[in-house]
Amino acid sequence: MKLAKFFNMTPILFMWLSTFAQSTDIPLGSQDYLTLDRMEIKSGILPEQFTSTIKPISRKAAVEYAEQMDSLGNIPDTSKIDSAKSHLIHWSNVDEYDIKKIISNSGEWSKNEIGFRLSKKPFLKNLYKTTANMFLINRKDFFLSVNPVLLLQEGKENGNTENLFINTRGVEIRGLISNKVGFYSFLSDNQERDPLFVQSIINKWQAVPGQGYYKPYGGTGVDYFSSSGYITFNAAKYIDVQFGYGKNFIGDGYRSLFLSDYSNDYLYLKLNTHIWKFNYENIFGQVISQFHIGGSDFLRPEKYIAIHQLSINATKWLDLGIFEAISFSRPNHFEFGYLNPIIFYKSVEEALGSSDKAHIGFNIKADIAHHIQLYSQFLLDEFKLNEFFSNSGWWGNKWALQLGGKYIDAFGISNLDLQGEINIIRPYTYAHYDTVSNYTNYNQPLAHPLGANFVEFIGIARLQPIKRLYFTGKLIYYDQGMDSLDGNSNFGGNIFINYQNNIPNLYGNKIGQGLPAKVLNISLVTSYEIKDNFFIDLTLMSRREGGMYFTNVSKLQTNFLSIGIHWNIARREYDY
């Protein structure tokens, strides 16, 4: 029995239980997430409505939190939130604009007049009656919002005679039925020609980063459809159910070592239990195993993932989390033992006598002094206590570590936010001996885009001097150990190959071993919001490749300049 067949029956089993209001989610990549982050840090109050470590976040929960923060602006909070005694939350004019924008973007959940800001001049009388929605129906038992999706970009790269472009057109639909069942759908048609280093990634892995199936377009370009969607409802007062096709993200950093949104969309069933200080997320997914494209279309091989993430608000400023995941494959069915939402997966794996790919992780986040957030993730892939502490470099000591921090209103400058992050992943992490159960989806990692065997440094500066103007500077540097080009070595960076083949040494392994590949990626982006969720962007990027690995391949030194617009969709990031 395929997991998809099980999923197809699941909404019917739960639908009759839907008695509580249910919301769709804020799309990943939205500017609203940066605003929610600022509110949490600046107030020093972890949201009671959601856990920001787990994304996407429901619109209803985000609006409730935004309205709570808006009501506390510029007043002592002694009567409303105990943790904010004698603390004055001072929102800048820019903060107030961003908070109200969250509410306006999800106005169906607003309890005051901010929701659904009316347009001064609707288009053709019935379109854009509100500033954030092209077409809107908002009645007692039915809500529907329809918005266009547009991403147009033209760019030029040194050493490349061809023009680079992105041409994305689509539609986004969300709605509610009796405030009990939510639904969301996204569809776009895309043609693009990316910088040369991205083209190299596409050709190597036979997948567009973040996307799935594609066809050649205009010689060196690609053409593909992108679609996602879900239905969502309540199984009980504190339990939300979502069945769909899309992406999820677990983490507080720019990257995630647990589950990122880097790979293609996938089929999933998601259960979220939020009660008191606990948030418990279960994700059961059907993903695509690695493959090599032949001369014609074919059915992609399937595999499965099951994930638990338990988050606890230990205090009003400290969040702790435990993560568990397993990836596996069966010839003709899902392993139903992994559907248990409570039990530890490792015990199920041992009882079955299988050797599926298991991970366990721990995360922590602390909001300090209304200006600083510190966060970390630690993931264990394989572990032997005596080998771990022996410092022997045993190849099976596979782990990943993230350390990061955010500093808002840095140096007293309003709406200047800084972020620094270090990601370290040991060789052979996320890989598996059968090359099927590795932690990947559609020839792309499910966690960090680089795979394993590297150290990465990320620095980000964001400045919003006025309401609609955004500046973002980003520096990414990584040092990764690569395999030799003849394929006769396995130094642990390629998570798609059998980790038992061609390992040079069982001991003495270290991060960055193999042929060094060093990459520096610097980008500067200026964005201006012309109207709600409609941005014009100017991007300058410089990317440099160095190290012994690149002396054996075509070394790419990229200077890239582009101008573009994006409307109801996140702009494209070339951050690897």
ZAVEXPA-541798 format. One record per residue (C-alpha): residue in one letter; x, y, z. Coordinates in Angstrom, 1 decimal. Example, Ala and Ser with C-alpha at 12.3 -4.5 7.8 and 13.67 -1.06 7.14 Angstrom:
BEGIN
tilum, c1, c2, c3
A, 12.3, -4.5, 7.8;
S, 13.7, -1.1, 7.1;
//
This chain:
BEGIN
tilum, c1, c2, c3
M, 0.0, 0.0, 0.0;
K, 1.5, 3.3, -1.1;
L, 1.8, 6.2, 1.4;
A, -0.1, 8.3, -1.1;
K, -3.1, 6.0, -0.9;
F, -3.0, 6.2, 2.9;
F, -2.8, 10.0, 2.7;
N, -5.8, 10.1, 0.3;
M, -8.0, 8.4, 2.9;
T, -6.7, 10.4, 5.9;
P, -8.6, 13.7, 5.3;
I, -11.8, 11.8, 5.1;
L, -11.1, 10.1, 8.4;
F, -10.5, 13.4, 10.2;
M, -12.9, 15.7, 8.4;
W, -15.8, 15.0, 10.6;
L, -13.8, 16.1, 13.6;
S, -13.3, 19.6, 12.3;
T, -15.0, 21.9, 14.7;
F, -12.5, 24.6, 15.4;
A, -11.2, 27.5, 13.3;
Q, -8.4, 26.5, 11.0;
S, -6.0, 28.7, 9.1;
T, -3.7, 28.5, 6.1;
D, 0.0, 29.3, 6.4;
I, 2.3, 32.3, 5.6;
P, 4.3, 31.1, 2.6;
L, 8.0, 30.3, 3.3;
G, 10.3, 33.2, 2.2;
S, 7.8, 35.9, 3.1;
Q, 9.0, 39.1, 4.6;
D, 6.6, 38.5, 7.5;
Y, 8.9, 36.0, 9.0;
L, 11.6, 38.6, 9.6;
T, 9.0, 40.8, 11.3;
L, 7.8, 38.0, 13.5;
D, 11.4, 37.4, 14.5;
R, 11.9, 41.1, 15.4;
M, 8.8, 41.1, 17.5;
E, 9.9, 38.0, 19.4;
I, 13.4, 39.4, 20.1;
K, 12.4, 42.9, 20.9;
S, 9.5, 42.0, 23.2;
G, 11.5, 39.3, 24.9;
I, 8.4, 37.1, 24.8;
L, 8.2, 33.8, 23.1;
P, 4.8, 33.5, 21.2;
E, 2.2, 31.5, 22.9;
Q, 0.3, 31.0, 19.7;
F, 3.1, 29.1, 17.8;
T, 6.7, 28.0, 17.9;
S, 8.8, 30.0, 15.4;
T, 11.3, 27.2, 15.1;
I, 8.8, 25.3, 13.0;
K, 7.8, 26.8, 9.7;
P, 5.5, 27.7, 7.9;
I, 3.5, 29.5, 10.6;
S, -0.3, 29.7, 10.4;
R, -1.8, 33.1, 9.4;
K, -4.2, 32.9, 12.4;
A, -1.4, 32.5, 14.9;
A, 0.8, 35.1, 13.3;
V, -2.1, 37.7, 13.3;
E, -3.0, 37.0, 17.0;
Y, 0.7, 37.5, 18.0;
A, 1.0, 40.6, 15.8;
E, -2.1, 42.2, 17.3;
Q, -0.9, 41.4, 20.8;
M, 2.4, 43.1, 20.1;
D, 0.7, 46.0, 18.4;
S, -1.5, 46.6, 21.4;
L, 1.5, 46.6, 23.7;
G, 3.4, 49.1, 21.7;
N, 4.7, 52.2, 23.6;
I, 2.9, 51.3, 26.8;
P, 4.1, 49.5, 30.0;
D, 2.9, 45.9, 29.8;
T, 2.4, 45.4, 33.6;
S, -1.2, 44.4, 33.3;
K, -1.1, 42.2, 30.2;
I, 2.1, 40.2, 30.2;
D, 3.9, 39.4, 33.4;
S, 7.3, 39.0, 31.7;
A, 7.2, 42.5, 30.4;
K, 6.8, 44.3, 33.7;
S, 8.0, 47.8, 33.7;
H, 9.3, 47.2, 30.2;
L, 8.3, 49.7, 27.5;
I, 8.0, 48.1, 24.0;
H, 8.8, 50.9, 21.6;
W, 8.0, 50.1, 18.1;
S, 9.5, 52.4, 15.4;
N, 7.4, 53.7, 12.6;
V, 8.9, 51.0, 10.4;
D, 8.0, 48.3, 13.0;
E, 4.5, 49.5, 13.2;
Y, 4.2, 49.4, 9.4;
D, 5.6, 45.8, 9.3;
I, 3.3, 44.6, 12.1;
K, 0.2, 46.0, 10.5;
K, 1.3, 44.5, 7.2;
I, 1.3, 41.0, 8.8;
I, -2.3, 41.7, 9.9;
S, -3.3, 43.1, 6.5;
N, -1.8, 40.2, 4.6;
S, -4.0, 37.8, 6.7;
G, -6.9, 40.1, 7.4;
E, -9.4, 37.2, 7.6;
W, -8.1, 36.6, 11.1;
S, -7.9, 40.2, 12.3;
K, -10.1, 41.4, 15.2;
N, -9.7, 45.1, 14.5;
E, -9.9, 47.6, 11.7;
I, -6.3, 47.0, 10.5;
G, -7.3, 43.8, 8.7;
F, -8.0, 44.2, 5.0;
R, -6.9, 47.8, 4.5;
L, -9.2, 49.2, 1.8;
S, -7.7, 50.4, -1.5;
K, -8.2, 54.1, -2.4;
K, -8.8, 53.2, -6.0;
P, -10.0, 49.6, -6.7;
F, -9.2, 48.2, -10.2;
L, -12.1, 47.6, -12.5;
K, -14.4, 48.1, -9.4;
N, -14.1, 44.5, -8.2;
L, -10.3, 43.9, -8.2;
Y, -8.0, 45.2, -5.4;
K, -10.7, 46.4, -3.2;
T, -8.2, 45.7, -0.5;
T, -4.5, 46.5, -0.7;
A, -3.2, 43.0, -0.3;
N, -5.7, 41.0, -2.3;
M, -6.5, 41.1, -6.0;
F, -9.9, 39.3, -5.7;
L, -11.5, 38.7, -2.3;
I, -14.7, 37.1, -1.0;
N, -15.1, 37.4, 2.8;
R, -18.4, 36.1, 4.0;
K, -19.5, 34.4, 7.3;
D, -19.0, 30.8, 6.1;
F, -16.7, 31.3, 3.1;
F, -13.4, 33.2, 2.5;
L, -11.5, 33.2, -0.8;
S, -8.4, 35.2, -1.8;
V, -6.9, 35.0, -5.3;
N, -3.6, 36.8, -6.1;
P, -1.3, 36.9, -9.1;
V, 2.3, 35.6, -8.8;
L, 5.0, 37.2, -10.8;
L, 8.8, 37.0, -10.8;
L, 10.6, 38.7, -13.6;
Q, 14.4, 39.2, -13.6;
E, 17.0, 40.2, -16.1;
G, 20.7, 39.9, -15.4;
K, 24.2, 39.9, -16.8;
E, 27.2, 37.8, -15.7;
N, 30.8, 38.4, -16.5;
G, 32.3, 35.8, -18.9;
N, 28.8, 34.8, -20.1;
T, 27.6, 36.2, -23.4;
E, 24.0, 35.1, -22.8;
N, 21.5, 37.2, -20.9;
L, 20.3, 35.7, -17.7;
F, 16.6, 35.8, -16.8;
I, 13.7, 34.4, -14.7;
N, 10.2, 34.5, -16.0;
T, 7.7, 33.2, -13.5;
R, 3.9, 33.7, -13.9;
G, 1.3, 32.1, -11.7;
V, -1.5, 32.3, -9.3;
E, -2.0, 31.8, -5.5;
I, -5.3, 30.8, -4.0;
R, -6.2, 30.5, -0.3;
G, -9.5, 30.1, 1.4;
L, -11.6, 29.0, 4.4;
I, -14.9, 27.0, 4.6;
S, -16.9, 27.9, 7.7;
N, -13.6, 28.7, 9.4;
K, -13.1, 25.0, 9.8;
V, -11.3, 23.8, 6.7;
G, -8.6, 25.8, 5.1;
F, -7.1, 25.3, 1.6;
Y, -4.2, 26.7, -0.3;
S, -3.0, 26.3, -3.9;
F, 0.0, 27.7, -5.8;
L, 0.8, 27.2, -9.5;
S, 3.4, 28.8, -11.7;
D, 5.0, 28.4, -15.1;
N, 8.7, 29.1, -15.2;
Q, 11.5, 29.7, -17.6;
E, 14.9, 30.7, -16.5;
R, 18.6, 30.9, -17.4;
D, 20.7, 31.1, -14.3;
P, 24.4, 32.1, -13.6;
L, 26.9, 29.5, -14.8;
F, 27.6, 28.1, -11.3;
V, 23.9, 27.3, -10.9;
Q, 23.8, 25.8, -14.4;
S, 26.6, 23.6, -13.3;
I, 24.6, 22.4, -10.2;
I, 21.6, 21.7, -12.4;
N, 23.7, 19.6, -14.9;
K, 25.5, 17.7, -12.1;
W, 22.4, 16.8, -10.1;
Q, 19.7, 16.8, -12.8;
A, 17.5, 19.0, -10.7;
V, 16.8, 22.8, -10.5;
P, 17.7, 23.9, -6.9;
G, 14.4, 23.9, -4.9;
Q, 12.4, 22.5, -7.8;
G, 11.9, 19.1, -9.4;
Y, 11.2, 18.0, -13.0;
Y, 12.4, 20.3, -15.7;
K, 13.0, 20.5, -19.5;
P, 15.8, 22.3, -21.4;
Y, 14.8, 25.7, -22.6;
G, 16.7, 28.0, -25.1;
G, 19.9, 25.9, -25.0;
T, 21.2, 26.6, -21.5;
G, 17.9, 27.5, -19.8;
V, 15.3, 25.4, -18.0;
D, 11.5, 25.2, -18.2;
Y, 9.4, 23.8, -15.4;
F, 6.1, 24.0, -13.6;
S, 6.0, 24.6, -9.9;
S, 2.9, 23.7, -7.8;
S, 2.0, 23.1, -4.2;
G, -1.1, 23.0, -2.1;
Y, -2.8, 21.6, 1.0;
I, -5.9, 21.3, 3.0;
T, -5.8, 21.9, 6.7;
F, -8.3, 21.3, 9.6;
N, -8.5, 20.5, 13.3;
A, -8.7, 17.0, 14.6;
A, -9.2, 18.2, 18.1;
K, -9.0, 21.5, 20.0;
Y, -5.2, 21.5, 20.2;
I, -4.3, 19.3, 17.2;
D, -4.1, 20.6, 13.6;
V, -3.9, 18.4, 10.6;
Q, -2.5, 19.3, 7.2;
F, -2.3, 17.2, 4.1;
G, -0.6, 18.5, 1.1;
Y, 2.3, 18.9, -1.3;
G, 5.0, 21.4, -0.4;
K, 7.9, 22.2, 1.9;
N, 8.6, 22.5, 5.6;
F, 11.5, 24.1, 7.7;
I, 12.7, 23.3, 11.2;
G, 15.1, 25.8, 12.7;
D, 15.9, 29.3, 13.8;
G, 18.8, 30.0, 11.5;
Y, 19.4, 30.9, 7.9;
R, 20.2, 27.2, 7.3;
S, 18.6, 24.2, 8.9;
L, 20.5, 21.0, 9.8;
F, 17.2, 19.2, 10.6;
L, 14.8, 19.9, 7.7;
S, 15.2, 22.8, 5.2;
D, 13.2, 24.1, 2.3;
Y, 16.0, 23.6, -0.2;
S, 14.8, 20.5, -2.0;
N, 11.8, 20.0, -4.2;
D, 8.2, 19.9, -2.9;
Y, 7.0, 16.6, -1.5;
L, 3.8, 14.8, -0.4;
Y, 3.2, 15.1, 3.4;
L, 0.8, 14.5, 6.2;
K, 1.5, 16.9, 9.1;
L, 0.1, 16.8, 12.7;
N, 0.8, 19.7, 15.0;
T, -0.1, 19.6, 18.7;
H, 0.2, 22.9, 20.5;
I, -0.8, 23.0, 24.1;
W, 0.5, 25.0, 27.1;
K, 4.3, 25.3, 26.6;
F, 4.6, 22.4, 24.3;
N, 4.5, 22.2, 20.5;
Y, 4.8, 18.8, 18.9;
E, 5.2, 18.4, 15.1;
N, 4.8, 15.2, 13.2;
I, 5.6, 15.0, 9.5;
F, 5.1, 11.9, 7.4;
G, 6.4, 12.4, 3.9;
Q, 6.8, 10.6, 0.6;
V, 9.9, 11.9, -1.2;
I, 11.8, 11.0, -4.4;
S, 14.9, 8.8, -4.1;
Q, 18.0, 9.7, -6.2;
F, 17.9, 8.8, -9.9;
H, 19.7, 9.4, -13.2;
I, 17.7, 10.6, -16.1;
G, 17.8, 8.4, -19.2;
G, 16.6, 9.1, -22.7;
S, 12.9, 9.4, -21.8;
D, 10.5, 10.1, -19.0;
F, 10.1, 7.5, -16.3;
L, 8.5, 6.9, -12.9;
R, 10.8, 8.4, -10.2;
P, 11.7, 6.0, -7.3;
E, 10.0, 6.8, -4.0;
K, 11.1, 6.7, -0.4;
Y, 9.7, 8.0, 2.8;
I, 10.5, 10.2, 5.8;
A, 9.0, 10.4, 9.3;
I, 9.9, 13.3, 11.5;
H, 9.2, 14.4, 15.1;
Q, 10.0, 17.8, 16.5;
L, 9.1, 18.6, 20.2;
S, 9.6, 22.2, 21.3;
I, 9.2, 23.4, 24.8;
N, 9.1, 27.0, 26.1;
A, 11.2, 26.3, 29.2;
T, 10.9, 30.0, 30.2;
K, 9.3, 33.0, 28.6;
W, 12.6, 33.7, 26.7;
L, 14.1, 30.2, 26.3;
D, 13.0, 27.5, 23.8;
L, 14.3, 23.9, 23.8;
G, 13.7, 21.3, 21.2;
I, 14.2, 17.6, 20.4;
F, 14.2, 16.4, 16.8;
E, 14.0, 12.9, 15.4;
A, 13.8, 11.7, 11.8;
I, 14.1, 8.5, 9.9;
S, 14.3, 8.0, 6.1;
F, 13.7, 4.6, 4.5;
S, 12.4, 2.7, 1.5;
R, 10.2, -0.3, 1.1;
P, 9.4, -2.1, -2.2;
N, 5.7, -1.6, -2.1;
H, 4.5, 0.0, 1.1;
F, 5.0, 2.6, 3.9;
E, 6.4, 1.1, 7.1;
F, 3.4, 1.6, 9.3;
G, 5.4, 1.2, 12.5;
Y, 6.7, 4.7, 11.9;
L, 3.2, 6.2, 11.9;
N, 3.2, 6.1, 15.7;
P, 3.5, 9.8, 16.6;
I, 4.9, 9.2, 20.1;
I, 7.4, 6.3, 20.1;
F, 11.1, 6.8, 19.4;
Y, 11.8, 5.8, 15.8;
K, 15.1, 4.0, 16.8;
S, 13.2, 1.5, 18.9;
V, 10.8, 0.8, 15.9;
E, 13.8, 0.4, 13.6;
E, 15.5, -2.1, 16.0;
A, 12.3, -4.1, 16.4;
L, 11.8, -4.4, 12.7;
G, 15.4, -5.5, 12.3;
S, 16.0, -2.8, 9.6;
S, 18.9, -0.4, 9.1;
D, 17.0, 2.6, 8.1;
K, 18.5, 6.1, 8.2;
A, 17.9, 7.6, 11.6;
H, 18.8, 11.1, 13.1;
I, 18.3, 12.7, 16.4;
G, 18.9, 16.3, 17.2;
F, 18.7, 19.0, 19.9;
N, 18.0, 22.7, 19.4;
I, 18.0, 25.7, 21.7;
K, 17.0, 29.4, 21.3;
A, 17.3, 32.2, 23.8;
D, 16.1, 35.8, 23.5;
I, 18.3, 38.1, 25.5;
A, 18.0, 41.8, 26.6;
H, 15.4, 42.6, 23.9;
H, 18.1, 42.9, 21.3;
I, 19.8, 39.5, 20.9;
Q, 18.8, 36.0, 20.0;
L, 21.2, 33.0, 20.3;
Y, 20.3, 29.7, 18.6;
S, 21.9, 26.4, 18.0;
Q, 21.2, 22.9, 16.4;
F, 23.1, 19.7, 17.1;
L, 22.4, 16.6, 15.0;
L, 23.6, 13.1, 15.6;
D, 23.6, 10.7, 12.6;
E, 25.6, 7.9, 14.1;
F, 27.2, 7.7, 17.5;
K, 29.5, 5.5, 19.6;
L, 30.3, 7.0, 23.0;
N, 33.9, 5.7, 23.2;
E, 34.7, 6.7, 19.7;
F, 33.1, 10.1, 20.0;
F, 35.2, 11.1, 23.0;
S, 38.4, 9.3, 21.8;
N, 39.3, 12.0, 19.3;
S, 40.3, 9.3, 16.9;
G, 38.5, 10.6, 13.8;
W, 36.4, 7.5, 13.4;
W, 34.5, 7.7, 10.2;
G, 31.2, 6.8, 11.9;
N, 31.2, 9.8, 14.2;
K, 28.7, 11.7, 12.0;
W, 27.2, 14.9, 13.4;
A, 26.3, 18.4, 12.5;
L, 26.5, 21.6, 14.5;
Q, 25.0, 25.1, 14.0;
L, 25.8, 28.1, 16.2;
G, 24.1, 31.5, 15.4;
G, 23.1, 34.8, 16.7;
K, 20.9, 37.8, 15.8;
Y, 21.3, 41.4, 16.9;
I, 18.3, 43.7, 16.2;
D, 18.5, 47.5, 16.2;
A, 22.2, 47.0, 16.2;
F, 24.4, 49.6, 17.8;
G, 21.3, 51.7, 18.6;
I, 20.4, 52.0, 14.9;
S, 16.7, 51.4, 14.4;
N, 15.8, 48.5, 12.1;
L, 19.4, 47.5, 11.5;
D, 19.6, 43.8, 12.1;
L, 22.7, 41.6, 12.0;
Q, 23.0, 37.9, 11.9;
G, 26.0, 35.5, 12.1;
E, 25.9, 31.8, 11.7;
I, 28.4, 28.9, 11.6;
N, 27.5, 25.5, 10.2;
I, 29.8, 22.5, 10.7;
I, 29.0, 19.0, 9.3;
R, 31.2, 16.0, 9.7;
P, 32.1, 13.7, 6.7;
Y, 29.5, 11.1, 5.8;
T, 26.7, 12.7, 7.7;
Y, 23.2, 12.3, 6.1;
A, 24.6, 9.5, 3.7;
H, 23.6, 5.8, 3.9;
Y, 25.0, 2.5, 2.7;
D, 22.1, 1.7, 0.4;
T, 22.1, 5.1, -1.3;
V, 18.3, 5.1, -1.2;
S, 17.6, 5.9, 2.5;
N, 20.0, 8.8, 2.5;
Y, 18.5, 12.1, 3.7;
T, 17.7, 13.5, 0.3;
N, 14.8, 14.3, -2.0;
Y, 14.8, 14.6, -5.7;
N, 18.6, 14.6, -6.0;
Q, 18.8, 17.4, -3.4;
P, 19.6, 17.4, 0.3;
L, 16.7, 17.6, 2.7;
A, 18.9, 19.6, 5.2;
H, 21.9, 21.8, 4.3;
P, 22.3, 22.5, 0.5;
L, 26.0, 21.6, 0.6;
G, 25.6, 18.0, 2.0;
A, 28.4, 17.3, 4.4;
N, 32.2, 17.6, 5.1;
F, 32.4, 21.4, 5.4;
V, 32.5, 24.5, 7.6;
E, 30.4, 27.4, 6.6;
F, 30.3, 31.0, 7.8;
I, 27.3, 33.3, 7.1;
G, 27.0, 37.0, 7.9;
I, 23.8, 39.0, 7.1;
A, 23.0, 42.7, 7.5;
R, 19.5, 44.0, 7.0;
L, 18.5, 47.6, 7.1;
Q, 15.0, 49.0, 6.6;
P, 15.4, 52.8, 7.0;
I, 11.9, 53.7, 5.9;
K, 8.7, 51.7, 5.6;
R, 9.1, 50.3, 2.1;
L, 12.8, 50.3, 1.5;
Y, 15.0, 47.3, 2.3;
F, 18.8, 46.8, 2.0;
T, 20.3, 43.3, 2.5;
G, 24.0, 42.4, 2.5;
K, 25.0, 38.8, 2.7;
L, 28.4, 37.1, 3.0;
I, 28.7, 33.3, 2.7;
Y, 32.0, 31.5, 2.9;
Y, 32.5, 27.7, 3.1;
D, 35.4, 25.3, 2.9;
Q, 34.4, 21.8, 1.8;
G, 36.3, 18.6, 1.2;
M, 35.5, 17.1, -2.2;
D, 36.1, 13.7, -3.8;
S, 38.7, 13.2, -6.6;
L, 37.2, 13.5, -10.1;
D, 38.1, 9.9, -11.0;
G, 35.4, 8.7, -8.6;
N, 37.9, 6.4, -6.7;
S, 37.6, 8.2, -3.4;
N, 34.9, 9.0, -0.9;
F, 35.9, 11.7, 1.5;
G, 32.4, 12.1, 2.9;
G, 31.0, 15.3, 1.2;
N, 28.8, 13.6, -1.3;
I, 25.8, 12.3, 0.7;
F, 24.3, 10.5, -2.3;
I, 26.9, 7.7, -2.5;
N, 27.4, 4.6, -0.4;
Y, 29.4, 5.6, 2.6;
Q, 30.9, 2.1, 2.8;
N, 32.6, 2.4, -0.6;
N, 36.1, 3.8, -1.1;
I, 36.6, 5.2, 2.4;
P, 40.3, 6.1, 2.5;
N, 40.6, 5.6, 6.3;
L, 38.4, 4.3, 9.1;
Y, 40.2, 6.6, 11.5;
G, 41.8, 10.0, 11.2;
N, 38.8, 11.5, 9.4;
K, 38.3, 15.3, 9.8;
I, 36.1, 18.0, 8.5;
G, 37.2, 19.3, 5.1;
Q, 39.3, 16.3, 4.2;
G, 39.8, 15.5, 0.5;
L, 40.3, 18.1, -2.2;
P, 39.5, 21.5, -0.7;
A, 36.8, 23.6, -2.3;
K, 36.6, 27.2, -1.0;
V, 33.8, 29.5, -2.0;
L, 33.1, 33.1, -1.2;
N, 29.7, 34.5, -2.1;
I, 28.9, 38.2, -1.4;
S, 25.6, 39.8, -2.4;
L, 23.9, 43.2, -2.0;
V, 20.2, 43.6, -2.6;
T, 18.1, 46.8, -2.6;
S, 14.3, 46.3, -2.6;
Y, 11.5, 48.8, -2.8;
E, 7.9, 47.9, -2.1;
I, 5.9, 49.7, -4.8;
K, 2.6, 48.4, -3.5;
D, 1.6, 45.7, -1.0;
N, 3.8, 42.6, -1.7;
F, 5.0, 44.0, -5.0;
F, 8.8, 44.7, -5.0;
I, 11.4, 46.0, -7.4;
D, 14.9, 44.6, -6.7;
L, 18.5, 45.5, -7.7;
T, 21.0, 42.7, -7.0;
L, 24.8, 42.6, -7.2;
M, 26.5, 39.4, -6.5;
S, 30.2, 38.4, -6.5;
R, 31.1, 34.7, -6.1;
R, 34.7, 33.3, -6.1;
E, 35.8, 29.7, -6.2;
G, 39.2, 28.5, -5.0;
G, 41.1, 25.5, -3.6;
M, 42.7, 22.5, -5.1;
Y, 39.4, 21.0, -6.2;
F, 38.7, 23.8, -8.6;
T, 42.1, 23.6, -10.2;
N, 40.9, 20.4, -11.7;
V, 37.6, 21.7, -13.0;
S, 36.4, 24.9, -14.7;
K, 36.9, 27.6, -12.0;
L, 34.1, 30.1, -12.0;
Q, 34.5, 33.7, -10.9;
T, 31.1, 35.3, -11.0;
N, 30.1, 38.9, -11.0;
F, 26.3, 39.1, -11.5;
L, 24.1, 42.2, -11.8;
S, 20.3, 41.9, -12.1;
I, 17.1, 44.0, -11.9;
G, 13.7, 42.5, -11.3;
I, 10.3, 42.5, -9.7;
H, 8.6, 40.0, -7.5;
W, 4.9, 40.0, -6.6;
N, 3.4, 37.6, -4.0;
I, 6.5, 35.4, -4.3;
A, 9.9, 35.4, -2.7;
R, 12.8, 36.6, -4.7;
R, 15.4, 34.1, -6.0;
E, 18.4, 33.5, -3.8;
Y, 21.7, 32.1, -5.2;
D, 23.1, 31.4, -1.7;
Y, 25.5, 28.5, -2.2;
//
